[in-house]
Amino acid sequence: MLRLLAVAALVGCTHSAGDGLLPGESIGDAPATRVGDQPCSNAYDINGDGTVDVFWTYNLDERGRDVHDVGRVVAGGPNMTMDSTWDYLDHLTYFVEVDAPDSRYSYTALYDTIGNNVEITYNDTFGTDPPYVDHTVNSDFDDLGHPAQSVQTVTGSPLVHTTYLYDAAGRLVESHADNNDDGSIDGVTTVIYDEVARAVTSSTTNTDGSSRLRVRTYDADYFLKSIHLERVGTDGTRDVTDYLIEHQGNRVTSDRYVNNGMVLFVDTYRYDCR
């Protein structure tokens, strides 16, 4: 369950380089790999008012991977569920969240035989509305499994063809986004790393006047503790989101998602459910 509720909150935001994300990066846009020391339950507070709205329990397989989560809605009604499928390399290949009979979110990742992530698809359906589908195909992988380019199609948006540039250490340093694949560069993203090779700042400048800034911070134990994202629209409007994570050792104890100063949810995790 860790990080997966953020997916539903962010599904309307594409995961292209235009938001300063690295190829395959999961923070804020895709389910995170959950293998190892995992929580056994979660208290989910929808608006940060201190009241628990959903109690989640997690079920792990013999390899410690989260495979089936059940959310009991405090106010009553049908349970919420999350189900995950993994491959032999511990890649999350399929995730589906059902919040209500008519609300469903899924994530599908396709890997080739050597572990390259060749396709990612997000699919969000609610009621009778047309489904929102975000599909990316990566290609031309190097020896480190990094794609040289990707093609992304999103419901209601133009096709985006992105090319990626890496440094000698294999780190992404720049990407170029071509909307409609007409040969012109519509957005350039640059990535800055700190002295221990952690991605710190990703910034995007688009030819239409919009921009994106994504800043990551880490604690003294090298764990990610926050992601700050600022989006500026073509009309100058600014949207600010923050994802804040608290750790105790290597365990995440809580996280929260804040949009323009409003808390959208708070998760509190437990590791001893006996």
N, C-alpha and C positions, 0 to 999 in steps of 0.2 A: 504494500500500500504506500510505502514511503515514496513521495514525489509524484505518485500517479494522479492524485486529485488535482494537482497543478495542471495536469494535461487538460482536463475538462475545462478548467478556467481559462486556458490559453489557446484552446483549439482554433479560435478565430484568427490567431496570429500565425502566419506561415513561418516555416523554419528555414527560409532561404538565407543566403549571406546578407540580404538586405536588413536583417535584424542583428547582424554581427555574430551569428552563430558559426561554429566550426563544423566542417562536414561530420555528420554523425553525432554531434553533441546533443546530449539529452536534456540538459537543464532547461526547464521551462517549456519544452516543446515535444519531448518524447519520453516514454517511460524509462526510468533509470534501471540499470542492471542491479538486481538485488540478490546477491549470492554471498553467503557467509553469515556473520552475526546479525541476524535480522530480528526486528521487534515481533512480538506475538499478538499485539493488539494496538489499537489507536482510538483516541477520543477526538472526534472531529467537530469543531466549533465553526459554524458557517460564517459568522460575521464578527468573531472575536469579542463577543459580549460576555464571555465566561460561562456560557451555557452549552453543554454538549448536545449536539443535534443528532449525531450518528456515532454509534459504537461499532468499530470494525474489529473483526478477528481474522487472523491470517493462518493459512495452512501451507506448510512447506513440504517439499518432497525430500527424498533421502539424501539429496545433495545440498540441502539447505536453500533451495530456490523457491520463491513464492509462487504458488500455483493456483490458489483459490482463496479469495477473500470475501467475507460476508459482512455487510453493513446493516446493523439493526437501527432503524429510524426511531428515535425516541418518541416522536409525536404519533407514531403508528403508521400503518401502511405496509406495502410489500418491502422486503429486504432489498438492499442494493448488493450487487455482486461485481467482482473483478476476477477474471481468469487469465492466466498467462501460460504460454507454451514456450519451451526453450529447446535449443539444439544441443548437440554434444559438445560444442565449444562454449556453452553457457551464454550464447546470444539469445536475447529475447526476440522471438520470431513472431509472436502474436499475443496481443493483449486486447481484451474487450471489457468494457465497463457498462453495466446496465443499471441506470439510476431509477428508471421507472419503465413500465411496459412499453412506452412510446419514446423512450430516450435511451440512445445507445451510442457509445463511442468506441472506436476500435483503432488499433495500430498494428500494421503488418510490416515486417522487415524480411527481405529475401537476401540470402547470402549464397555466394558461389561455393564450390568445393574447397577452396583454400581460405575461405573466411572473409572475402571482400563483400561489403554491404552494397549490393547492386541496386536494390529498390527499397523505398520506404513509402507507405501509404497511410494516411490518416483519414478516417471516415466518421463523420458526426451526423447523426440523424435525430430529429426531434419532431414528434407528432407527424403531421402530414406535410411538413415543409420539405422541399427538395434536399437531399443529402448534401453536406459539405464534404468535398473530397479534395485532398491535397496529396499529390503523387509525385515522387521524385525518382529519377533513374540516374544512377552514378555510372561513370565509365572511365576507361583508360587509367587503370590503377597502377601505381608504382610498386616497387618491391616491399614497401611498408604498408601497402593496402590503402593508400590515399588516392582518391579519384582526381583526375585532371580536370574533369568537367561533370556537370549534371544538367538535367533538363527537368524543370518542375512545372506541373500543370495544377492549377487551383481553380475550384469552382468560382466563376464570376470574375476571374483575373486573367491577364495575358500570360502566355507561356514565358518562362524565364530560363534562359540558357546561361549558366554560370561556369566560369573557368577559375581554377584554383592554382595559386603559385606558392611553392614551399621553399624554405631555406635549406642549407646543407644538412641541417639536423633533422629534416623532415617535418618541420613545423610550418603550418599555414601562416603566411605573412600577408597575403593579399588575395582578393577575389574580385572578379569583374562580372557584373550581372548585365545581361542583354535581354531586355524585355521584347517579346515578340520574335526573338531570334532573327533580327534584321541586320545584324552585323555591327550595330552601334552599341557602345557601352553606356548604359543608363545608370549604373551605380558602381562605386568602388568601395570595397571594405578593406581596412588595414587592421592587423592584429599586433598588439604589443605584448611582450612577455617580460616577466621579472627575472631576477638573477638565478632562480632555480627552475627556469623554463616553464613556469605556469602562465597560462593566458590571463592577462590582467585587463586589458582594454581592447575592445573591438569597436571601430567607428566606421560608419557608412555615410557617404555623401552621394546623393542622387542628382541627376541633371534636372529633375522637376522641382528642385528646391527643398525636398524633404531630406531628413537625415535620421540616423540612429546612433545611439551610443550605449554600449553594454560594458559595465564595469564589474569585475569579479574581485572579491576580497577573500582572504584566507586567514585562519587563526594561527596561533603559534605552533600548533601541531600539524600544520599544512592542510587542514581540512577546509573545504569551501564553506564560508560562513555567510556570504551574501552575493546576490546578483542584482545590480541596479541597471534598469533599462529606461532610457529616455527616447521617445519617438516624437519627432517634429514633423507635422504635416505640411503639405504644400501651401496651406494658408497660414502657417505659423503656429497653429495650435499645438500644444505640448501635452503628451501623455507620459506619466511616470509610473513605473511599477518597480516594486522591490520584493525579492524573495529572500527571506532571512532564515538561517538554519542555526540551531544550537546543538552543540555536541557535549558529550561526557565520555572522554576517552574516544574510542572509535565508534561510539554509538550516537546516532542522532536522537536527541531527546524531544525536540519540538521543531516545528517550522511554521512560518506564516507567510501569507501572500498579501501584499498591500498595493492598491492601485489608487494613485492620486490622493494619498493620505487615508484612504478608506480600507479597513481590514476586510478582506474577502473571505479568508478562512485561517484557522489556526489548528494545527495537528499536534497532539501530545502522544508520545509513543511509550509503550511498556514492553519490557523484555522478560519479565517473570509473570506468567499468567497461571501458575499453579494454584 
